[in-house]
């Protein structure tokens, strides 16, 4: 019985194909564009928050 299990395991291992890893791909232009877009959004949201808080202070809320 043990020989049969060992034989089955060996056959399964021989049937397995070769494994190969993938290389990590980095796109510097995409990262740079993402940083620019995030910076623009931060500036825009900061300006909106300043205008909103100034409007509330001016209206007496």
C-alpha positions as CSV (number, residue, x, y, z in Angstrom):
1,X,0.0,0.0,0.0
2,X,2.8,2.4,0.9
3,X,4.6,1.6,-2.3
4,X,1.4,2.3,-4.3
5,X,1.0,5.7,-2.6
6,X,4.6,6.6,-3.2
7,X,4.3,5.6,-6.9
8,X,1.1,7.8,-7.3
9,X,2.9,10.8,-5.7
10,X,5.9,10.4,-7.9
11,X,3.7,10.1,-11.0
12,X,1.8,13.3,-10.0
13,X,5.1,15.2,-9.4
14,X,6.4,14.1,-12.9
15,X,3.2,15.3,-14.5
16,X,3.5,18.8,-13.1
17,X,4.8,21.4,-15.6
18,X,7.6,23.8,-15.1
19,X,6.8,26.9,-13.0
20,X,8.1,30.3,-13.9
21,X,7.8,33.6,-12.0
22,X,6.7,36.9,-13.5
23,X,8.7,40.0,-13.4
24,X,7.4,43.1,-11.6
25,X,6.5,45.8,-14.1
26,X,6.7,49.5,-13.1
27,X,5.5,52.3,-15.2
28,X,7.3,55.5,-14.1
29,X,5.2,57.8,-16.3
30,X,2.0,56.4,-14.8
31,X,3.3,56.9,-11.3
32,X,4.3,60.5,-12.1
33,X,0.9,61.2,-13.6
34,X,-0.8,59.8,-10.6
35,X,1.2,62.1,-8.3
36,X,0.3,65.1,-10.4
37,X,-3.4,64.2,-10.4
38,X,-3.4,63.6,-6.6
39,X,-1.6,67.0,-6.0
40,X,-4.2,68.8,-8.2
41,X,-7.0,67.1,-6.3
42,X,-5.5,68.1,-2.9
43,X,-5.2,71.7,-4.0
44,X,-8.8,71.8,-5.4
45,X,-10.2,70.3,-2.2
46,X,-8.3,72.7,0.0
47,X,-9.6,75.6,-2.0
48,X,-13.1,74.3,-1.8
49,X,-12.8,73.8,2.0
50,X,-11.4,77.3,2.4
51,X,-14.2,78.9,0.4
52,X,-16.8,76.8,2.3
53,X,-15.5,77.8,5.7
54,X,-15.2,81.5,4.6
55,X,-18.8,81.4,3.4
56,X,-20.0,79.9,6.7
57,X,-18.1,82.5,8.8
58,X,-19.4,85.3,6.6
59,X,-23.0,84.2,6.8
60,X,-22.8,83.9,10.6
61,X,-23.3,80.2,11.0
